[in-house]
C-alpha cells in the first residue's frame, strides 16, 4: 500500500474515532465499526507500506511496530465502544441531577 493511501486511511480512522467519542448519541454503531475496521487495516498493512521517491522508484517504508501496536489498541477500543453501545452501557446516562451541598455534607 502506498504511503499516501495509508495516511488517508489513518486520518479516516481518526475522524471516525472522534465521531463516536465526541458525538456518542449519533450513529455510534456505524462510526465505531468503521473505526474498528480502519484501525485494524492500518495495523495489518503497516508493515507493507511503500513510498515513491523523487526519481519515480518505489521503496519500502514500513510503519514501526510500536505504531502498529498502537493502531491495534485503537481498533480494540473502537470494538469495545461498539460492544458497550450495543449492550446499552455507552454513552453513560448523564441526566441525573448533581448532588446538592446538603446531600454531600451529610
KAWO-V862148 format. One record per backbone hydrogen bond with DSSP energy under -0.5 kcal/mol. NH is the residue of the N-H (numbers start at 1). CO is the residue of the C=O. If there is no record, write none. Layout:
# KAWO-V862148
nh=(NH,NH)
co=(CO,CO)
This chain:
# KAWO-V862148
nh=(3,6,7,8,9,10,11,12,13,14,15,16,17,18,19,20,21,22,23,26,27,31,32,33,34,35,36,37,38,39,40,41,42,43,44,45,46,48,49,50,51,53,53,56,59,59,61,63,68,69,70,71,72,73,74,75,76,77,78,79,80,81,82,83,84,85,86,87,88,89,90,94,103,104,105)
co=(50,2,3,4,5,6,7,8,9,10,11,12,13,14,15,16,17,18,19,23,25,27,28,29,30,31,32,33,34,35,36,37,38,39,40,41,42,45,46,1,59,51,57,53,51,57,49,46,64,65,66,67,68,69,70,71,72,73,74,75,76,77,78,79,80,81,82,83,84,84,84,92,100,100,101)
